[in-house]
Amino acid sequence: MRTLVVVRSLKMGGMERVAVNLADAFAEAGHESHLLTFRKAREPLTPEHPNVRLHAFSLHWALRLTVVGALIEALSRWFLNPLFRRSLFVWMGFLGGYLFRAWLWWFERRHGRVDRIVFRGVGTFELVWSFRDERARHVLENIMYRGRRSRKRKLFARCLYQGKHLVAVSQGVAENVEKAQRALGFTPASLSVIVNPCPMESIRRLMQEPAPEIPDQPYIVNVARLVPAKDQALLLRAYAIAAPRELLVLVGAGQERARLEALAEELGIREKVIFAGQQANPYPWMRHARLFVLSSSFEGMGIVLFEALACGTPVLSVDCPGGIREILKGPLGGAIVPHDAESLAEGMRAALQRGEKPTIDDAWLADFRPQAVVARFLEEGQS
């Protein structure tokens, strides 16, 4: 089959890495795999499989090159968006959908008809929300509804989700979508659950690569964007309470870095906290850590927990909405602690004291294997 995975950009990030993994998985399964990005990144992620064909469509510039698009952008930025905050995508994405359809027509003239189109993340398909096609699957990487409703949110939801085939990355996300349907008044064409692929063999190969910046002292690691949703502030507070001898390493970049550095200084732990920045290959950092800790406020799938486990590293997570319990199940359920600094600190102490390597049960890992994920995306029953 011919597949097309569409992602907003290929900057280094969890969602983007999953998009690349999915394109690799389609190619590995013997399908013709294409990967499309709408924006260029300075240091883009690249597919591992040599048969994945990479495409770029600068949607932003395509919009500007059309007279209508330029007028809509100017009107949206200067008048409509200030009146209806965060509504820019409504006006731009309407035309963007038609431009994407034109690009798809051109693409299919060259390569043939696409059997499955997979849009990864709301940030991707909001750019082309008016595009509707039975072959398209719109993947929701995180929870969408947090109990707030308004006319504006109902409008946004109808633009983004009405009549579309939605795919949740976990049962927790699917349940959240069902709540959103009732509260915001939209009806998707279908709703299914397909977990993110986790390429075990690739991770175990990449984790062997040298990383000279890794500390030569024992450390605890967190790998995530430095943004409020990942709540590294909670982790810093818990670390200060636990006061372990291990260093704390935060792998990732984001808008919260300055605030987190100031918080570490305030807590008196700045000398023990390493801000390692964004790493193209985070797996050696996971592999050499004594413990991986997730402190998010919510987590659509929490695939980073699976990646740490694949590296043979013990994990600890706060209990949060989303899909972490679909990874940390069975004997790993004890790796979940209440969502507060004291409980997380106690969990860190206990995990470091145990220090054993986790065991992974192949019976529940099977759902995360790329071959199983590919089969779910391509099965006819979803159409």
C-alpha positions as CSV (number, residue, x, y, z in Angstrom):
1,M,0.0,0.0,0.0
2,R,1.0,3.6,-0.4
3,T,1.1,5.6,2.8
4,L,1.6,9.3,3.6
5,V,2.5,10.4,7.2
6,V,2.0,14.2,7.6
7,V,3.6,16.2,10.4
8,R,3.9,19.9,11.1
9,S,7.7,19.9,11.3
10,L,10.5,17.5,11.9
11,K,12.1,19.4,14.8
12,M,13.4,17.2,17.6
13,G,10.5,16.2,19.8
14,G,8.5,13.3,21.0
15,M,5.6,13.6,18.6
16,E,7.9,14.3,15.7
17,R,10.0,11.2,16.5
18,V,6.8,9.1,16.6
19,A,5.9,10.4,13.1
20,V,9.3,9.3,11.8
21,N,9.0,6.0,13.6
22,L,5.6,5.4,11.9
23,A,6.9,6.2,8.5
24,D,9.9,3.8,9.1
25,A,7.4,1.1,10.3
26,F,5.3,1.4,7.1
27,A,8.5,1.0,5.0
28,E,9.8,-1.9,7.1
29,A,6.4,-3.7,6.6
30,G,7.0,-3.5,2.8
31,H,4.7,-0.6,2.0
32,E,5.5,2.5,-0.1
33,S,6.1,5.1,2.7
34,H,6.1,8.8,2.3
35,L,6.7,11.4,5.0
36,L,5.5,15.1,4.5
37,T,6.4,18.1,6.6
38,F,4.9,21.6,6.4
39,R,7.8,23.4,8.0
40,K,11.6,23.2,7.8
41,A,13.6,22.6,11.0
42,R,17.2,23.6,11.7
43,E,18.2,20.1,12.8
44,P,15.4,17.9,11.5
45,L,14.8,14.3,12.5
46,T,15.3,11.9,9.6
47,P,13.9,8.5,8.8
48,E,16.1,5.5,9.5
49,H,14.7,3.3,6.8
50,P,16.2,4.1,3.4
51,N,12.9,3.5,1.5
52,V,11.1,6.3,3.3
53,R,10.6,9.2,0.9
54,L,10.8,12.6,2.5
55,H,8.8,15.6,1.1
56,A,8.4,19.2,2.2
57,F,5.5,21.5,1.4
58,S,5.9,25.0,2.8
59,L,2.3,25.6,3.5
60,H,2.9,29.0,5.1
61,W,4.6,30.4,2.0
62,A,2.0,28.7,-0.3
63,L,-0.7,30.6,1.6
64,R,1.2,33.9,1.2
65,L,1.7,33.4,-2.5
66,T,-2.0,33.3,-3.2
67,V,-3.7,36.7,-3.1
68,V,-6.6,35.3,-1.1
69,G,-4.2,33.7,1.4
70,A,-2.2,36.9,1.9
71,L,-5.4,38.8,2.5
72,I,-6.8,36.2,4.9
73,E,-3.5,36.2,6.8
74,A,-3.4,39.9,7.2
75,L,-7.1,40.1,8.2
76,S,-6.6,37.2,10.6
77,R,-3.5,38.4,12.3
78,W,-4.5,42.1,12.7
79,F,-8.3,41.9,13.3
80,L,-9.8,38.4,13.8
81,N,-7.2,36.8,16.0
82,P,-7.1,39.7,18.5
83,L,-10.9,39.5,18.7
84,F,-11.1,35.7,19.0
85,R,-7.8,34.6,20.7
86,R,-6.1,31.6,19.2
87,S,-8.4,31.5,16.2
88,L,-5.8,32.1,13.6
89,F,-5.9,28.5,12.5
90,V,-9.6,28.7,11.8
91,W,-9.1,31.3,9.1
92,M,-5.8,30.0,7.8
93,G,-6.6,26.3,8.0
94,F,-9.7,26.7,5.9
95,L,-7.7,27.8,2.9
96,G,-4.8,25.5,4.0
97,G,-7.0,22.5,3.5
98,Y,-7.6,23.4,-0.2
99,L,-3.9,24.0,-0.8
100,F,-3.1,20.6,0.8
101,R,-5.6,19.0,-1.5
102,A,-3.9,20.7,-4.5
103,W,-0.6,19.4,-3.3
104,L,-2.0,15.9,-2.9
105,W,-3.3,16.0,-6.4
106,W,0.1,16.9,-7.7
107,F,1.7,14.2,-5.5
108,E,-0.6,11.5,-6.7
109,R,0.0,12.5,-10.3
110,R,3.7,11.6,-9.7
111,H,3.5,8.7,-7.3
112,G,0.0,7.2,-7.6
113,R,-3.0,7.2,-5.4
114,V,-2.4,7.2,-1.6
115,D,-4.1,4.4,0.4
116,R,-3.7,5.9,3.9
117,I,-3.0,9.5,5.0
118,V,-2.0,9.9,8.7
119,F,-1.9,13.3,10.2
120,R,0.1,13.3,13.5
121,G,-1.0,15.8,16.1
122,V,-3.6,18.6,16.3
123,G,-0.8,21.1,15.5
124,T,-0.5,19.4,12.1
125,F,-4.1,19.0,11.0
126,E,-5.3,22.4,12.3
127,L,-3.2,23.9,9.5
128,V,-5.4,22.1,6.9
129,W,-8.6,21.4,8.9
130,S,-10.9,21.9,6.0
131,F,-9.4,18.9,4.2
132,R,-11.7,15.9,4.5
133,D,-11.0,12.5,3.0
134,E,-12.0,8.9,3.9
135,R,-8.4,7.8,3.7
136,A,-7.3,10.3,6.3
137,R,-6.7,9.4,10.0
138,H,-6.2,12.3,12.5
139,V,-4.0,11.2,15.4
140,L,-4.6,12.8,18.8
141,E,-1.3,12.7,20.7
142,N,-2.7,14.1,24.0
143,I,-5.9,14.9,25.9
144,M,-8.0,17.7,24.3
145,Y,-10.6,18.5,26.9
146,R,-10.0,19.8,30.4
147,G,-13.5,20.7,31.5
148,R,-13.8,24.1,29.9
149,R,-16.5,24.9,27.4
150,S,-17.5,28.0,25.4
151,R,-18.8,28.9,22.0
152,K,-15.3,29.5,20.8
153,R,-14.2,26.0,21.9
154,K,-17.2,24.5,20.3
155,L,-16.4,26.2,17.1
156,F,-12.8,25.1,17.2
157,A,-13.8,21.5,18.0
158,R,-16.2,21.4,15.1
159,C,-13.6,22.6,12.7
160,L,-11.0,20.2,13.9
161,Y,-12.9,17.0,14.7
162,Q,-16.4,17.0,13.1
163,G,-16.9,14.1,10.7
164,K,-13.2,12.9,10.8
165,H,-11.6,9.6,11.6
166,L,-9.9,10.2,14.9
167,V,-7.2,8.0,16.3
168,A,-6.3,8.3,20.0
169,V,-2.9,7.1,21.1
170,S,-4.3,5.6,24.3
171,Q,-7.5,4.5,25.9
172,G,-7.2,7.5,28.3
173,V,-7.1,9.9,25.4
174,A,-10.1,8.1,23.7
175,E,-12.1,8.5,26.9
176,N,-11.2,12.2,27.0
177,V,-12.4,12.6,23.4
178,E,-15.7,11.0,24.3
179,K,-16.1,13.6,27.1
180,A,-15.2,16.3,24.7
181,Q,-17.9,15.1,22.2
182,R,-20.6,15.5,24.8
183,A,-19.4,18.9,26.1
184,L,-18.4,20.5,22.8
185,G,-21.0,19.0,20.5
186,F,-19.1,17.4,17.6
187,T,-19.4,13.9,16.1
188,P,-16.3,12.2,14.5
189,A,-16.7,9.7,11.7
190,S,-15.0,7.2,13.9
191,L,-12.8,6.9,17.0
192,S,-10.2,4.2,17.5
193,V,-7.2,3.6,19.7
194,I,-3.8,2.9,18.1
195,V,-0.8,3.2,20.3
196,N,2.5,4.8,19.2
197,P,5.0,2.5,17.7
198,C,8.2,1.9,19.7
199,P,11.0,0.3,17.7
200,M,12.8,-1.8,20.2
201,E,15.6,-2.9,18.0
202,S,16.4,0.7,16.8
203,I,16.3,2.0,20.4
204,R,18.7,-0.7,21.6
205,R,21.1,0.1,18.7
206,L,21.0,3.8,19.3
207,M,21.5,3.6,23.0
208,Q,24.9,2.0,22.3
209,E,26.2,5.2,20.6
210,P,28.8,7.2,22.4
211,A,27.7,10.4,24.2
212,P,30.7,12.1,25.7
213,E,28.6,14.8,27.5
214,I,26.9,12.2,29.8
215,P,28.0,12.7,33.4
216,D,30.5,10.2,34.9
217,Q,28.5,10.2,38.2
218,P,25.3,8.4,38.9
219,Y,22.2,10.4,37.8
220,I,18.5,10.5,37.5
221,V,17.1,11.6,34.1
222,N,14.0,13.2,32.7
223,V,13.6,13.5,28.9
224,A,10.9,15.9,27.8
225,R,10.4,19.4,26.4
226,L,10.8,22.1,29.1
227,V,7.2,23.3,29.0
228,P,4.5,23.6,31.7
229,A,2.7,20.4,30.7
230,K,5.8,18.3,31.5
231,D,6.0,19.9,35.0
232,Q,9.7,19.6,35.6
233,A,9.1,22.1,38.5
234,L,7.4,19.3,40.4
235,L,10.4,17.1,39.7
236,L,12.8,19.7,41.0
237,R,10.8,20.1,44.2
238,A,10.6,16.4,44.7
239,Y,14.4,16.0,44.1
240,A,15.1,18.7,46.6
241,I,13.0,16.8,49.2
242,A,14.5,13.4,48.4
243,A,18.1,14.8,48.4
244,P,19.6,11.7,46.7
245,R,23.4,11.5,46.0
246,E,22.6,11.1,42.3
247,L,22.6,14.1,40.0
248,L,19.4,15.2,38.2
249,V,19.7,15.5,34.4
250,L,17.0,17.2,32.4
251,V,17.3,16.4,28.7
252,G,15.2,18.8,26.5
253,A,14.7,22.4,25.5
254,G,11.9,24.8,25.9
255,Q,10.4,28.0,27.2
256,E,10.6,27.0,30.8
257,R,14.3,26.6,31.1
258,A,15.1,30.0,32.6
259,R,12.3,29.6,35.2
260,L,13.5,26.0,36.1
261,E,17.1,27.2,36.5
262,A,15.9,29.9,38.8
263,L,13.8,27.4,40.8
264,A,16.8,25.0,41.1
265,E,18.8,28.0,42.5
266,E,16.0,28.8,44.9
267,L,15.8,25.2,46.1
268,G,19.6,25.1,46.7
269,I,20.1,22.2,44.2
270,R,21.5,24.1,41.2
271,E,24.9,22.5,41.4
272,K,23.3,19.0,41.3
273,V,21.0,19.7,38.3
274,I,22.3,19.4,34.7
275,F,20.3,21.1,31.9
276,A,21.6,19.0,29.0
277,G,19.5,20.7,26.3
278,Q,17.9,18.9,23.3
279,Q,19.7,15.7,22.3
280,A,19.2,14.2,18.8
281,N,19.7,10.8,20.4
282,P,18.4,10.7,24.0
283,Y,18.8,6.9,24.4
284,P,22.3,6.8,25.7
285,W,21.2,9.3,28.4
286,M,18.4,7.0,29.3
287,R,20.5,3.9,29.3
288,H,23.2,5.2,31.7
289,A,20.7,6.7,34.2
290,R,19.9,4.9,37.4
291,L,16.3,6.0,37.2
292,F,14.0,7.7,34.6
293,V,11.3,10.0,36.1
294,L,8.3,11.4,34.4
295,S,6.5,14.3,36.2
296,S,4.0,15.5,33.6
297,S,0.6,17.1,34.4
298,F,-0.9,14.9,31.6
299,E,0.6,12.5,29.1
300,G,-1.3,11.2,26.0
301,M,0.7,8.0,25.8
302,G,3.9,8.5,27.8
303,I,5.9,6.5,25.2
304,V,9.1,7.9,26.7
305,L,8.5,5.5,29.6
306,F,8.5,2.6,27.1
307,E,11.7,3.9,25.6
308,A,13.4,4.1,29.0
309,L,12.3,0.5,29.7
310,A,13.7,-0.6,26.3
311,C,17.0,0.9,27.4
312,G,16.9,-1.3,30.6
313,T,16.4,1.7,32.9
314,P,14.0,1.6,35.9
315,V,11.1,4.2,35.6
316,L,9.0,6.2,37.9
317,S,6.0,8.3,37.0
318,V,3.4,10.5,38.7
319,D,-0.2,9.5,38.2
320,C,-1.6,11.8,35.5
321,P,-4.4,11.8,32.9
322,G,-3.7,10.0,29.7
323,G,-2.1,6.7,28.8
324,I,0.8,6.0,31.3
325,R,-1.2,3.1,32.9
326,E,-1.3,1.4,29.5
327,I,2.5,1.1,29.7
328,L,3.1,0.8,33.4
329,K,0.8,-2.2,34.0
330,G,1.2,-5.5,35.7
331,P,4.3,-5.6,37.8
332,L,5.3,-2.1,36.6
333,G,2.2,-0.6,38.2
334,G,4.2,0.0,41.4
335,A,6.2,2.6,39.4
336,I,3.3,5.1,39.6
337,V,3.0,7.5,42.6
338,P,0.5,10.2,43.5
339,H,1.0,13.5,41.7
340,D,2.6,15.6,44.5
341,A,6.2,16.4,45.4
342,E,6.3,14.4,48.7
343,S,5.0,11.2,47.0
344,L,7.4,11.6,44.1
345,A,10.3,12.2,46.4
346,E,9.4,9.0,48.4
347,G,9.1,7.1,45.1
348,M,12.5,8.3,44.0
349,R,14.1,7.2,47.3
350,A,12.5,3.7,47.1
351,A,13.4,3.2,43.4
352,L,17.0,4.2,43.9
353,Q,17.3,1.9,47.0
354,R,16.0,-1.0,45.0
355,G,18.1,-0.3,41.9
356,E,17.2,-3.5,40.0
357,K,16.7,-3.5,36.3
358,P,13.1,-3.8,35.1
359,T,11.7,-6.9,33.4
360,I,9.6,-6.5,30.3
361,D,6.7,-8.9,29.5
362,D,6.5,-9.6,25.8
363,A,2.8,-10.3,26.1
364,W,2.0,-6.6,26.7
365,L,4.8,-5.2,24.6
366,A,3.4,-6.8,21.5
367,D,0.9,-4.0,21.0
368,F,3.7,-1.4,20.7
369,R,5.7,-3.2,18.1
370,P,5.7,-1.3,14.8
371,Q,4.3,-4.2,12.8
372,A,1.2,-4.3,15.0
373,V,0.7,-0.5,14.8
374,V,1.0,-0.6,11.0
375,A,-1.6,-3.3,10.7
376,R,-4.0,-1.2,12.8
377,F,-3.6,1.8,10.6
378,L,-4.1,-0.1,7.4
379,E,-6.9,-2.5,8.3
380,E,-10.0,-2.0,6.3
381,G,-12.3,-2.1,9.3
382,Q,-11.5,1.6,10.1
383,S,-12.7,3.0,6.8
